[in-house]
Amino acid sequence: MFDQQRIWDEDVARQYDTPGEGMFADDVLGPTVELLAELADGGRAVEFAVGTGRVAIPLRGAGVEVVGIELSTAMIARLREKVDGDRLPVVEGDMTTARADGRFSLAYLVFNTISNLLTQDEQIECFRNAARHLQPGGRFVIELWVPQLRALAPGHRGTVEVSEPGYLLVDTIDTLRQLLVSHHVRFDPEVIGSRDARIGRSPHRYIWPSELDLMARLAGFELESRWADWSRGEFTGESTSHVSVYRLSD
């Protein structure tokens, strides 16, 4: 249904980085890198779906040896414009099966990336692949949003998540398959016409925290910590996201 190479193509890779803004803002990246460096505990780290190196590059700068795994050739090319392969090696392949050499003390997935795997089986295999990379007692860290299904009005299958000049984000939800598709509509707010909008779509399989914990147990992990954000805010019933830390059994 969805070709991931087409979704994460050259156009997306070229526009992905927003230095100093959004997920590239210092107040987002700073706590992320600080916590991951602490959890690596002096060992090596592997990032699943490393993308353009948003987290891996500053984490490497903090002294952690990082290896990436990435499916999109376009995203790897963009990363290579910023850092060479000696400093940040990348294995091209699917995060459910691709294997980086050696053992690691930390594996991590940021910014909802595990939801890009569109079946439960694939998501479980992602956990199992993380376990294959980790030394005993190693940690697997996942950043993920909490499905906000309470926002769905009765009889409706979609929500407007962002509405601002030049950009509209609409999420449509298939609750039977736990499939959410984000529709990104970009346009010139000064122009009204039928052909001035550009639409991109990205699919996700949303996962409840409890389901994620069960996937972890199937792969030999136990939940060690869960926070609402990278600054270790308390996770509550009202939290819209979480950072979950799983530890591989000894």
C-alpha positions as CSV (number, residue, x, y, z in Angstrom):
1,M,0.0,0.0,0.0
2,F,2.8,2.4,0.9
3,D,6.3,2.4,-0.5
4,Q,8.6,3.7,2.2
5,Q,11.3,4.7,-0.3
6,R,8.8,6.9,-2.1
7,I,7.6,8.4,1.1
8,W,11.2,9.2,2.3
9,D,12.4,10.4,-1.1
10,E,14.8,13.2,-2.2
11,D,12.2,16.0,-1.8
12,V,11.5,14.9,1.8
13,A,15.2,14.5,2.6
14,R,16.0,17.9,1.2
15,Q,13.3,19.6,3.3
16,Y,13.6,17.4,6.4
17,D,16.2,19.5,8.4
18,T,14.9,22.6,10.1
19,P,18.0,23.8,12.0
20,G,17.1,25.5,15.3
21,E,13.4,24.9,14.9
22,G,10.8,22.2,15.6
23,M,12.4,18.9,16.4
24,F,15.8,20.4,15.6
25,A,15.4,23.1,18.3
26,D,18.1,23.1,21.1
27,D,15.5,22.7,23.8
28,V,14.4,19.4,22.1
29,L,17.7,18.0,21.0
30,G,19.6,19.0,24.2
31,P,17.6,16.8,26.6
32,T,17.4,14.0,24.0
33,V,21.1,13.8,23.6
34,E,21.8,14.2,27.3
35,L,19.5,11.3,28.3
36,L,20.7,9.0,25.5
37,A,24.3,9.6,26.4
38,E,23.6,8.8,30.0
39,L,21.7,5.6,29.0
40,A,24.6,4.5,26.7
41,D,26.7,4.4,29.9
42,G,30.0,4.7,28.1
43,G,29.2,2.0,25.4
44,R,28.3,2.1,21.8
45,A,24.8,3.1,20.4
46,V,22.9,2.1,17.3
47,E,20.1,4.3,16.0
48,F,17.3,2.6,14.1
49,A,16.0,4.8,11.3
50,V,18.9,7.3,11.7
51,G,17.5,9.6,9.0
52,T,19.6,12.7,8.3
53,G,21.4,12.3,11.6
54,R,19.3,14.8,13.7
55,V,20.1,12.9,16.9
56,A,23.0,10.7,15.9
57,I,25.4,13.6,14.9
58,P,25.1,15.6,18.2
59,L,25.2,12.3,20.2
60,R,28.4,11.4,18.5
61,G,29.6,14.9,19.3
62,A,28.8,14.2,23.0
63,G,31.3,11.3,22.9
64,V,29.1,8.3,22.1
65,E,30.1,6.0,19.3
66,V,27.0,5.8,17.1
67,V,26.1,3.5,14.1
68,G,23.0,4.1,12.1
69,I,20.5,1.9,10.3
70,E,18.4,3.5,7.6
71,L,16.2,2.3,4.8
72,S,16.0,5.5,2.7
73,T,18.9,6.1,0.4
74,A,17.8,9.8,0.1
75,M,18.0,10.3,3.8
76,I,21.5,8.7,3.9
77,A,22.7,10.9,1.1
78,R,21.5,14.0,3.1
79,L,23.3,12.7,6.2
80,R,26.5,12.2,4.2
81,E,26.5,15.9,3.3
82,K,27.0,16.5,7.0
83,V,29.2,13.7,8.3
84,D,31.4,11.0,6.7
85,G,31.1,7.3,7.1
86,D,34.2,7.0,9.3
87,R,32.7,9.2,11.9
88,L,29.1,7.9,11.6
89,P,28.8,4.5,9.8
90,V,25.3,3.7,8.4
91,V,24.0,0.3,7.4
92,E,21.4,0.6,4.6
93,G,18.4,-1.6,5.3
94,D,15.2,-2.2,7.1
95,M,15.3,-1.8,10.9
96,T,13.5,-5.1,11.4
97,T,16.4,-7.1,9.8
98,A,19.5,-5.0,9.0
99,R,22.4,-5.8,11.2
100,A,25.2,-3.5,12.4
101,D,28.5,-5.1,13.4
102,G,29.4,-5.6,17.0
103,R,27.5,-5.3,20.2
104,F,25.9,-2.2,21.7
105,S,24.9,-1.0,25.1
106,L,22.1,1.2,23.6
107,A,19.7,1.0,20.7
108,Y,17.1,3.7,20.2
109,L,14.3,4.9,18.0
110,V,13.1,8.5,18.1
111,F,10.2,10.7,16.9
112,N,7.6,7.9,16.5
113,T,9.6,6.0,14.0
114,I,8.6,2.6,15.1
115,S,5.1,3.5,13.9
116,N,6.4,3.6,10.3
117,L,6.3,-0.2,10.5
118,L,2.7,-0.9,9.5
119,T,2.0,-4.3,11.1
120,Q,2.2,-5.6,14.6
121,D,4.5,-8.4,13.4
122,E,7.0,-5.9,11.9
123,Q,7.0,-3.9,15.1
124,I,7.7,-7.1,17.2
125,E,10.6,-7.9,14.8
126,C,12.0,-4.5,15.4
127,F,12.2,-5.3,19.1
128,R,13.9,-8.6,18.3
129,N,16.4,-6.9,16.0
130,A,17.2,-4.5,18.8
131,A,17.8,-7.5,21.1
132,R,20.2,-9.0,18.6
133,H,22.3,-5.8,18.7
134,L,22.5,-5.4,22.4
135,Q,24.8,-6.8,25.0
136,P,23.1,-8.4,28.1
137,G,21.6,-5.7,30.2
138,G,21.6,-3.2,27.2
139,R,18.8,-0.7,26.7
140,F,16.3,-0.1,23.9
141,V,14.8,3.4,24.0
142,I,11.6,4.4,22.1
143,E,10.0,7.8,21.7
144,L,6.4,7.5,20.7
145,W,3.1,9.4,20.7
146,V,0.0,8.3,22.6
147,P,-3.0,7.8,20.3
148,Q,-5.5,10.6,21.0
149,L,-8.6,8.7,20.0
150,R,-10.7,10.6,22.5
151,A,-10.4,13.5,20.0
152,L,-12.4,11.6,17.4
153,A,-16.0,12.9,17.2
154,P,-18.7,10.1,17.0
155,G,-19.0,9.0,13.4
156,H,-15.8,10.7,12.3
157,R,-12.6,9.1,11.2
158,G,-10.3,12.1,11.2
159,T,-8.9,15.1,13.1
160,V,-7.3,18.4,12.2
161,E,-4.1,18.3,14.1
162,V,-2.5,21.6,12.8
163,S,-4.0,24.5,11.1
164,E,-1.7,27.5,10.4
165,P,-1.0,29.8,7.5
166,G,0.4,27.7,4.7
167,Y,0.1,24.3,6.4
168,L,-2.7,21.9,7.3
169,L,-2.3,18.5,9.0
170,V,-5.2,16.1,8.9
171,D,-5.0,12.6,10.4
172,T,-7.3,9.9,9.2
173,I,-7.7,6.9,11.5
174,D,-8.6,3.2,10.8
175,T,-9.3,2.0,14.4
176,L,-9.7,-1.6,13.2
177,R,-6.2,-1.9,11.9
178,Q,-4.7,0.8,14.1
179,L,-3.6,2.6,11.0
180,L,-3.3,6.4,11.0
181,V,-2.4,8.4,7.8
182,S,-1.1,11.9,8.2
183,H,-2.1,14.2,5.3
184,H,0.3,17.2,5.0
185,V,-1.2,20.0,3.0
186,R,1.2,22.9,2.1
187,F,0.0,26.0,0.2
188,D,0.6,29.7,-0.4
189,P,-1.8,31.3,2.1
190,E,-2.1,34.3,-0.2
191,V,-3.3,32.3,-3.2
192,I,-6.8,30.8,-3.4
193,G,-7.1,28.2,-6.2
194,S,-7.7,24.6,-7.0
195,R,-4.1,23.7,-7.9
196,D,-1.9,25.6,-5.5
197,A,-1.8,23.0,-2.8
198,R,0.9,20.3,-2.4
199,I,-0.1,17.1,-0.5
200,G,2.1,14.5,1.1
201,R,1.0,11.5,3.1
202,S,2.7,9.4,5.8
203,P,1.3,6.2,7.3
204,H,1.7,5.0,10.8
205,R,0.5,2.0,12.9
206,Y,-0.2,3.5,16.3
207,I,0.7,1.5,19.4
208,W,-0.7,1.7,22.9
209,P,2.0,1.8,25.7
210,S,0.7,-1.5,27.1
211,E,0.9,-3.2,23.6
212,L,4.5,-1.8,23.3
213,D,5.4,-3.3,26.6
214,L,4.1,-6.7,25.5
215,M,6.1,-6.5,22.3
216,A,9.2,-5.8,24.5
217,R,8.5,-8.8,26.7
218,L,8.2,-11.1,23.6
219,A,11.8,-10.0,22.6
220,G,13.3,-10.5,26.1
221,F,13.0,-6.9,27.4
222,E,11.5,-5.5,30.6
223,L,10.2,-1.9,31.0
224,E,12.8,0.0,33.1
225,S,11.5,3.6,32.9
226,R,8.8,5.6,31.2
227,W,8.6,9.4,31.0
228,A,6.4,11.9,29.3
229,D,9.4,13.5,27.5
230,W,13.1,13.6,27.3
231,S,13.3,15.8,30.3
232,R,11.9,13.0,32.4
233,G,8.5,14.6,33.0
234,E,6.0,12.4,34.8
235,F,4.0,10.1,32.4
236,T,0.3,10.4,33.2
237,G,-3.1,9.5,31.7
238,E,-3.1,12.9,30.0
239,S,0.4,12.6,28.4
240,T,0.4,12.8,24.6
241,S,3.8,11.1,24.2
242,H,6.3,9.0,26.1
243,V,9.9,8.0,26.2
244,S,10.1,4.3,27.2
245,V,13.3,2.6,28.3
246,Y,13.5,-1.2,28.0
247,R,16.3,-3.3,29.4
248,L,17.4,-6.6,27.9
249,S,17.4,-9.5,30.3
250,D,20.8,-10.6,31.5
